[in-house]
């Protein structure tokens, strides 16, 4: 049975893939190897996980405005996530995906899920995102 959840579009696009659910926020600057898509932050619980081609699910990003450029570079190289689901708005993550779309033509939808749906989103092995204008749908 497919469950459709309403979300808010931060960056438009669509994606469907397995999820990578992060238990803690990630700073892309110093936390992601854009050449491989691997989490390299030595203190992050998901260190060595690869986000390439997966739907990245995290409450929010963590720090450094330079993280936008690291995310954009990973998307340019094809090592970034297929899409991103956040619980809290994050300008750094959003800008990184916007830059990749604008400069490189690499789409990575970014959506904002609701607190009420967060348990369902984080428990899903795979997700489908359809983010248009302001309204988005997450399918589990």
HUHUZI-V941630 format. One record per backbone hydrogen bond with DSSP energy under -0.5 kcal/mol. NH is the residue of the N-H (numbers start at 1). CO is the residue of the C=O. Records with the same first field share a line. If there is no record, write none. Layout:
BEGIN
NH=CO, CO
END
This chain:
BEGIN
5=3, 138
7=136
8=112
9=134
10=110
11=110
13=131
15=129
17=127
19=125
20=55
22=20, 57
26=60
28=26
30=28
31=28
32=28
33=38
34=32
36=33
37=33
38=33
39=49
40=31
41=31
44=41
47=44
48=39
49=46
51=37
53=80
54=51
55=18
56=54, 83
57=20, 55
58=56, 85
62=26
67=64
68=65
69=66
70=66
71=67
72=68
73=69
74=70
75=71
76=72
77=73
78=74, 75
79=74
80=74
82=54
83=54
84=109
85=56
86=111
87=58, 59
88=59
94=90
95=91
96=92
97=93
98=94
99=95
100=96
101=97
102=98
103=99
104=99, 100
105=101
106=100
107=105
109=82
110=11
111=84
112=8
113=86, 111
117=114
118=114, 115
121=117
122=118
123=119
124=121
127=17
128=139
129=15
130=137
131=13
132=130, 135
135=132
136=7
137=130
138=5
139=128
140=3
END
